[in-house]
């Protein structure tokens, strides 16, 4: 079974996730098992992978892995992914926001609210699924 990984193996896993020469399928597999540990160091590696330019079309699994962690830790990133993510990524991002049950600091929520409502206001050509995801997220903030 997937026994709890010790600190040494977590560090090894982070090397794999952070190594630019390791292929994306290997990283996906490692990320899926490592995220089960809910270790913050794995979360940091996932956040880094998700925002890397060259992962923009293959980050769905990494975003899915964020659902193992408290949503509040990925809230700001999830808000950005609602705007920039593909269908799969944006839907996982919505799930992350939807999973948050602890109160967030008012400043973070206000910033997210402004970012999303400004995006809707200033872009006429947003696809319908993204527009409704964003509107549903905004409804959660109010």
C-alpha positions in Angstrom: 0.0 0.0 0.0 0.9 3.7 0.0 2.5 3.9 3.5 3.3 7.3 4.8 6.5 8.5 3.2 9.3 9.5 5.5 11.1 12.9 5.3 14.0 11.5 3.2 11.7 10.1 0.5 9.7 13.4 0.5 12.8 15.2 -0.3 13.6 12.7 -3.1 10.1 13.3 -4.4 10.6 17.0 -4.4 13.8 16.6 -6.4 11.8 14.7 -9.0 9.0 17.2 -9.1 11.4 20.2 -9.3 13.8 18.5 -11.8 13.2 20.1 -15.3 14.6 17.0 -17.0 12.0 14.6 -15.6 9.1 13.9 -18.0 5.6 15.1 -17.2 4.0 11.6 -17.0 6.5 10.6 -14.3 5.8 13.9 -12.5 2.1 13.3 -12.7 2.4 9.9 -11.2 4.7 11.1 -8.4 2.5 14.1 -7.7 -0.6 11.9 -7.4 0.9 9.7 -4.7 2.9 12.4 -3.0 -0.1 14.7 -2.6 -1.7 12.1 -0.4 0.9 12.9 2.3 -0.6 16.5 2.5 2.9 17.7 3.2 3.4 21.4 2.6 6.7 20.9 0.8 4.8 18.9 -1.8 2.2 21.7 -2.0 5.0 24.2 -2.7 6.4 22.0 -5.5 2.9 21.7 -7.0 2.3 25.4 -6.9 5.7 26.0 -8.7 4.8 23.4 -11.4 1.4 24.9 -12.0 2.6 28.4 -12.7 5.6 27.3 -14.9 5.1 28.6 -18.5 6.1 25.3 -20.1 3.5 23.3 -18.1 0.6 25.5 -19.1 -1.0 22.7 -21.3 -0.2 19.8 -19.1 -0.9 20.9 -15.5 -4.3 19.4 -15.0 -3.1 16.6 -12.8 -1.1 19.0 -10.6 -4.1 21.2 -10.1 -6.2 18.1 -9.3 -3.6 17.2 -6.6 -4.2 20.5 -4.9 -7.6 19.1 -3.8 -5.8 16.9 -1.3 -4.7 20.0 0.6 -6.8 22.7 2.4 -8.3 24.9 -0.3 -7.3 28.1 1.5 -3.6 27.3 0.8 -4.3 27.4 -3.0 -7.1 30.0 -3.1 -5.2 32.8 -4.8 -3.7 30.5 -7.4 -7.1 28.9 -8.0 -8.6 32.3 -8.7 -5.9 32.9 -11.3 -6.6 29.5 -12.8 -10.3 30.3 -13.2 -9.1 33.0 -15.6 -6.2 31.3 -17.3 -6.8 27.6 -17.1 -8.2 25.3 -19.7 -11.5 23.5 -19.1 -10.1 20.8 -16.8 -7.8 23.2 -14.9 -10.4 25.8 -14.4 -13.0 23.3 -13.1 -10.5 21.8 -10.6 -9.7 25.4 -9.6 -13.4 26.0 -9.0 -13.5 22.8 -6.8 -10.6 24.1 -4.8 -12.4 27.3 -4.1 -15.7 25.5 -3.4 -13.9 23.2 -0.9 -12.8 26.0 1.4 -14.8 25.9 4.6 -12.6 28.1 6.9 -13.0 31.9 6.6 -10.4 33.6 4.5 -9.0 37.0 5.3 -11.2 39.8 4.0 -8.4 41.2 1.9 -7.8 38.0 0.0 -11.5 37.7 -0.8 -11.9 41.3 -1.9 -8.8 41.0 -4.1 -10.2 37.8 -5.7 -13.6 39.4 -6.2 -12.1 42.4 -7.9 -9.9 40.3 -10.1 -12.7 38.1 -11.3 -15.3 40.8 -11.8 -12.8 43.0 -13.6 -11.9 40.1 -15.9 -15.6 39.5 -16.7 -16.2 43.3 -17.2 -13.2 43.8 -19.6 -13.4 40.7 -21.8 -16.3 40.4 -24.2 -15.2 37.0 -25.7 -15.0 34.7 -22.6 -16.4 31.2 -23.4 -19.6 30.4 -21.7 -18.3 27.7 -19.4 -15.6 30.0 -18.1 -18.1 32.9 -17.6 -20.5 30.7 -15.6 -17.6 29.2 -13.5 -16.4 32.7 -12.6 -19.9 34.0 -11.9 -20.5 31.0 -9.6 -17.2 31.6 -7.8 -18.0 35.3 -7.4 -21.4 34.3 -5.9 -19.6 32.3 -3.2 -17.7 35.5 -2.1 -20.8 37.6 -1.6 
